[in-house]
Amino acid sequence: MLSTLLVLAETTGHAVEAAAAHGEAPNGITKIFLDFGVSLPLILAQILSFSIVALVLWKYAFKPVLATLDERQHKIESGLKYAEEMQAKLAAAQQESAAIIKQSQLEATRIINDTRKSAKDFLDKQTQEAAAKSGDMLAKAQQAIELEHRKMLADARTEIARLVVLTTERVLTKQLSAADRAAYNEAAARELTNA
């Protein structure tokens, strides 16, 4: 195609020059070219040169630039998609975190309530045991007091009986034998016990 354009431009240029050299009047297009000083072979060569430069630029400049732009556009879209996915994951993680925190708070409240109930039950049990122990101690103390009271009464009776015998002996001013004293002591003790 390039060679055809060059041949056509050269033949047209030669035809115009030949017609001008012979004194022939040029036709309408040729006259315009001559009036403006346009050389058809130069125009065709410039068209050819422009086409070659355009093809080279298209192949080695525009295509790589367009490929780079497409690649960047794809990376930007991927980045935006990734950002949206990360936002969705972040929102899901925040919801899950909130749910875990709420569950933990409920569990902590349950544990606190169970601990309070256990402490109250333990306190009630300890109070009951203390009351039972104090009741036992009180009963034992009362028994000890009762025994001590009986012992004291027995000692007092014995002492009173001895004093009665001694007083009786003095009143009677006579000396009693050991057997008489024992008999009087027993009689006095019986009377005091019956009283």
C-alpha positions in Angstrom: 0.0 0.0 0.0 2.8 2.4 0.8 4.5 1.8 -2.4 1.2 2.4 -4.3 0.8 5.7 -2.6 4.3 6.8 -3.5 3.9 5.8 -7.1 0.5 7.6 -7.3 2.0 10.8 -5.8 4.9 10.7 -8.1 2.9 10.2 -11.2 0.4 12.9 -10.2 3.3 15.3 -9.5 4.9 14.5 -12.8 1.6 14.9 -14.7 1.0 18.4 -13.2 4.6 19.5 -14.0 4.4 18.2 -17.5 1.0 19.9 -18.1 2.5 23.2 -16.8 5.6 22.8 -18.9 3.5 22.3 -22.1 1.4 25.3 -21.4 -1.7 23.4 -20.9 -4.3 24.7 -18.5 -4.6 22.7 -15.4 -7.9 21.2 -14.4 -9.8 22.4 -11.2 -8.0 20.3 -8.5 -4.6 20.8 -10.1 -5.2 24.5 -10.4 -6.0 24.7 -6.6 -2.9 22.8 -5.8 -0.8 25.1 -8.0 -2.5 28.3 -6.7 -1.7 27.3 -3.1 1.7 25.9 -3.8 0.7 22.4 -2.7 2.7 19.5 -4.0 0.7 16.3 -4.2 3.7 14.1 -3.7 4.6 16.0 -0.5 1.1 15.7 0.8 1.0 12.0 0.1 4.4 11.5 1.7 3.2 13.5 4.8 0.0 11.3 5.0 2.2 8.2 4.7 4.6 9.5 7.4 1.7 10.5 9.7 0.2 7.0 9.2 3.5 5.3 10.1 4.0 7.5 13.1 0.4 6.9 14.2 0.8 3.1 13.9 4.1 3.1 15.8 2.6 5.3 18.5 -0.5 3.1 18.7 1.5 0.0 19.0 4.3 1.1 21.3 2.8 4.1 23.3 -1.0 4.1 23.4 -1.5 0.3 23.8 0.9 0.0 26.8 -0.5 3.2 28.4 -4.1 1.9 27.9 -3.0 -1.5 29.3 -1.5 0.3 32.3 -4.6 2.4 32.8 -6.8 -0.8 32.6 -4.5 -2.5 35.1 -4.6 0.4 37.5 -8.4 0.6 37.1 -8.6 -3.1 37.9 -6.4 -2.6 41.0 -8.5 0.3 42.2 -11.7 -1.7 41.8 -10.0 -4.7 43.6 -8.9 -2.3 46.4 -12.4 -0.9 46.7 -13.9 -4.4 46.8 -11.3 -5.4 49.4 -12.1 -2.2 51.5 -15.8 -3.0 51.3 -15.1 -6.6 52.4 -13.0 -5.4 55.3 -15.7 -3.0 56.4 -18.2 -5.8 56.3 -15.8 -8.1 58.3 -15.1 -5.3 60.7 -18.8 -4.7 61.3 -19.4 -8.4 61.8 -16.4 -8.6 64.2 -17.8 -5.6 66.1 -21.2 -7.3 66.3 -19.6 -10.5 67.4 -17.5 -8.6 70.0 -20.6 -6.9 71.3 -22.4 -10.2 71.6 -19.5 -11.8 73.4 -19.3 -8.8 75.8 -23.0 -9.0 76.5 -22.8 -12.8 77.1 -19.8 -12.2 79.4 -21.7 -9.6 81.4 -24.7 -12.0 81.7 -22.4 -14.8 82.8 -20.6 -12.5 85.3 -24.0 -11.4 86.7 -25.1 -15.0 87.1 -21.8 -15.9 88.8 -22.1 -12.9 91.2 -25.7 -13.9 92.0 -24.7 -17.5 92.6 -21.8 -16.4 94.8 -24.1 -14.1 96.8 -26.6 -17.0 97.2 -23.8 -19.4 98.3 -22.5 -16.8 100.7 -26.0 -16.3 102.2 -26.5 -20.0 102.5 -23.1 -20.4 104.1 -23.8 -17.6 106.5 -27.3 -19.1 107.4 -25.7 -22.5 108.0 -22.9 -21.0 110.1 -25.5 -19.0 112.1 -27.5 -22.1 112.7 -24.5 -24.1 113.8 -23.4 -21.3 116.1 -26.9 -21.2 117.6 -26.9 -25.0 118.0 -23.4 -24.9 119.6 -24.4 -22.0 121.9 -27.6 -23.9 122.9 -25.5 -27.0 123.7 -23.1 -24.9 125.7 -25.9 -23.3 127.5 -27.5 -26.7 128.3 -24.1 -28.0 129.5 -23.6 -24.9 131.6 -27.1 -25.3 133.1 -26.3 -28.9 133.9 -23.0 -27.9 135.4 -24.8 -25.2 137.5 -27.4 -27.8 138.5 -24.8 -30.3 139.6 -22.9 -27.6 141.4 -26.1 -26.5 143.1 -26.9 -30.0 144.2 -23.4 -30.5 145.5 -23.6 -27.2 147.3 -26.9 -28.2 148.8 -25.6 -31.5 149.9 -22.5 -29.9 151.4 -24.8 -27.3 153.1 -27.0 -30.1 154.5 -24.1 -31.9 155.8 -22.7 -28.8 157.4 -26.2 -27.8 158.8 -26.6 -31.3 160.1 -23.2 -31.2 161.8 -24.0 -27.8 163.2 -27.4 -29.0 164.5 -25.8 -32.0 166.2 -23.1 -29.7 167.6 -25.7 -27.3 168.8 -27.9 -30.0 170.2 -24.9 -31.5 172.0 -24.2 -28.1 173.5 -27.8 -27.6 174.4 -28.0 -31.0 176.0 -24.6 -30.4 177.6 -23.7 -33.9 177.3 -21.1 -35.6 175.2 -22.5 -37.9 172.5 -20.8 -40.9 171.3 -19.7 -41.3 167.7 -22.6 -43.6 167.0 -25.1 -41.1 168.5 -23.7 -38.3 166.4 -23.9 -40.4 163.3 -27.6 -41.2 164.1 -28.4 -37.6 164.8 -26.6 -36.5 161.6 -28.6 -39.0 159.5 -31.9 -38.0 161.0 -31.2 -34.3 160.5 -30.1 -34.9 156.9 -33.3 -36.9 156.2 -35.4 -34.1 157.7 -33.6 -31.5 155.7 -33.9 -33.6 152.5 -37.6 -34.1 153.1 -38.1 -30.4 153.8 
